[in-house]
Amino acid sequence: MPAEYLEKLFGLGGKRILLTGAAGGIGEALAGGLARAGAELLLCDIAEDRLEALAARIRADGCSASGCYMDVANLDSVRGGVAKLTEGGRRVDVLINCAGINRREGFLDVDEATYERIMGINLKGLYFLSQEVAKRMRTAGGGNIINIASHNSVGMLGGCSVYGASKSAVAALTRSMAVEWAQYGIRANAIAPGHILTKLTAATWEHPARSEYLRERIAMRRPGSPDELVGVAVMLASDSSSYMSGMMIHVDGGCLAGGSPWPYDTNY
Ligand SMILES: NC(=O)c1ccc[n+]([C@@H]2O[C@H](COP(=O)([O-])OP(=O)(O)OC[C@H]3O[C@@H](n4cnc5c(N)ncnc54)[C@H](O)[C@@H]3O)[C@@H](O)[C@H]2O)c1
């Protein structure tokens, strides 16, 4: 039976997934897709109104979700949130670190406050939340971590020095987690989205020159949709990827592959 076989391979029934940045463009798409695949979603974000509205929409769909305020840049908030979500020994089977911010600014102009803010969320937040959750996963006998990295983990855009550094570090941390925590039954992988159309990137895609610059660098000549990240997230969250750890999967429409070629003459 194909449905039963797919359910066994990719089904997320019984898994509790803690997702940060859940109220954002990519977070919302992942939350809906993972919930429909059977997981219970623990949605974390600082945007409480959007979080509660999302949890309600997922529940109205017949799936399981609840919202929890968590500021990943604040260690007290991280520890308090994780303690609340694991009260009574409840497990977190999968942690998805999706919260992230960017601010486009030249390397020569970035001040310390901007540096600390981006690094505080994208890197320090991911680091200490993962540490907090992994301690519980170790006690529970295993777990699974998915980090949302970026095309900027490997290929750089101008004005993204701090963001790119934070996302390159996310790729490195994914390897550290895989190497150090395999002994506890924890595996870790990353998804590196290319240019996805969300509120974070809408202004760039609306700008004629910048959107053309991007199209030239994407073989498919279009932005990705957050929904196009759901399949790989389900695969990584499910037991179908049980032998995968420390890897980063690019979902980028052929950006890293080389982008869109110039018109060429096949006869030369
Ligand atoms: N959109 C893209 O093209 C793209 C490409 C590559 C990687 N990414 C990454 O994907 C992730 C999601 O991006 P998005 O496009 O959905 O952006 P988004 O701005 O729509 O969502 C980000 C979410 O993170 C939340 N957040 C911000 N600070 C937080 C904090 N301190 N604690 C908890 N939550 C916080 C925001 O409230 C928001 O809901 C980010 O890590 C981003 O770097 C996005």
The ligand as a Tripos MOL2 file, in Angstrom:
@<TRIPOS>MOLECULE
LIG
   44    48     1     0     0
SMALL
NO_CHARGES

@<TRIPOS>ATOM
      1 N1         13.4750   34.3080    3.3990 N.am      1 LIG1
      2 C1         14.5950   33.8620    2.8440 C.2       1 LIG1
      3 O1         14.8630   34.0590    1.6570 O.2       1 LIG1
      4 C2         15.5820   33.0890    3.6640 C.ar      1 LIG1
      5 C3         16.6840   32.5410    3.0030 C.ar      1 LIG1
      6 C4         17.6150   31.8140    3.7400 C.ar      1 LIG1
      7 C5         17.4300   31.6180    5.0890 C.ar      1 LIG1
      8 N2         16.3470   32.1720    5.7200 N.ar      1 LIG1
      9 C6         16.2170   31.9350    7.1630 C.3       1 LIG1
     10 O2         14.9580   31.3530    7.4310 O.3       1 LIG1
     11 C7         14.5450   31.7130    8.7430 C.3       1 LIG1
     12 C8         13.1470   32.2870    8.6860 C.3       1 LIG1
     13 O3         13.1560   33.4290    7.8490 O.3       1 LIG1
     14 P1         11.8140   34.0870    7.2690 P.3       1 LIG1
     15 O4         12.1010   34.4540    5.8700 O.co2     1 LIG1
     16 O5         10.6460   33.2540    7.5910 O.co2     1 LIG1
     17 O6         11.8180   35.4480    8.1050 O.3       1 LIG1
     18 P2         10.6240   36.1370    8.9150 P.3       1 LIG1
     19 O7         11.1240   37.4950    9.2910 O.co2     1 LIG1
     20 O8          9.3420   36.0320    8.1630 O.co2     1 LIG1
     21 O9         10.5230   35.2150   10.2220 O.3       1 LIG1
     22 C9         11.4440   35.2610   11.2650 C.3       1 LIG1
     23 C10        10.6830   34.9950   12.5590 C.3       1 LIG1
     24 O10        11.6330   34.9880   13.6320 O.3       1 LIG1
     25 C11        11.0370   35.6470   14.7200 C.3       1 LIG1
     26 N3         12.0480   36.1680   15.6290 N.ar      1 LIG1
     27 C12        12.8290   37.2720   15.4600 C.ar      1 LIG1
     28 N4         13.5800   37.4730   16.5540 N.ar      1 LIG1
     29 C13        13.2820   36.4710   17.4210 C.ar      1 LIG1
     30 C14        13.7320   36.1330   18.7130 C.ar      1 LIG1
     31 N5         14.6250   36.9010   19.3580 N.pl3     1 LIG1
     32 N6         13.2270   35.0320   19.3250 N.ar      1 LIG1
     33 C15        12.3020   34.2660   18.6900 C.ar      1 LIG1
     34 N7         11.8240   34.5440   17.4610 N.ar      1 LIG1
     35 C16        12.3150   35.6310   16.8420 C.ar      1 LIG1
     36 C17        10.2210   36.7770   14.0960 C.3       1 LIG1
     37 O11         9.2190   37.2680   15.0000 O.3       1 LIG1
     38 C18         9.6420   36.0840   12.8820 C.3       1 LIG1
     39 O12         8.3820   35.5090   13.1700 O.3       1 LIG1
     40 C19        15.5950   32.6980    9.2700 C.3       1 LIG1
     41 O13        16.5300   31.9940   10.0680 O.3       1 LIG1
     42 C20        16.2560   33.1960    8.0040 C.3       1 LIG1
     43 O14        17.5570   33.6420    8.2320 O.3       1 LIG1
     44 C21        15.4180   32.8990    5.0420 C.ar      1 LIG1
@<TRIPOS>BOND
     1     1     2 1
     2     2     3 2
     3     2     4 1
     4     4     5 ar
     5     4    44 ar
     6     5     6 ar
     7     6     7 ar
     8     7     8 ar
     9     8     9 1
    10     8    44 ar
    11     9    10 1
    12     9    42 1
    13    10    11 1
    14    11    12 1
    15    11    40 1
    16    12    13 1
    17    13    14 1
    18    14    15 2
    19    14    16 1
    20    14    17 1
    21    17    18 1
    22    18    19 2
    23    18    20 1
    24    18    21 1
    25    21    22 1
    26    22    23 1
    27    23    24 1
    28    23    38 1
    29    24    25 1
    30    25    26 1
    31    25    36 1
    32    26    27 ar
    33    26    35 ar
    34    27    28 ar
    35    28    29 ar
    36    29    30 ar
    37    29    35 ar
    38    30    31 1
    39    30    32 ar
    40    32    33 ar
    41    33    34 ar
    42    34    35 ar
    43    36    37 1
    44    36    38 1
    45    38    39 1
    46    40    41 1
    47    40    42 1
    48    42    43 1
@<TRIPOS>SUBSTRUCTURE
     1 LIG1         1 GROUP 0 **** ****
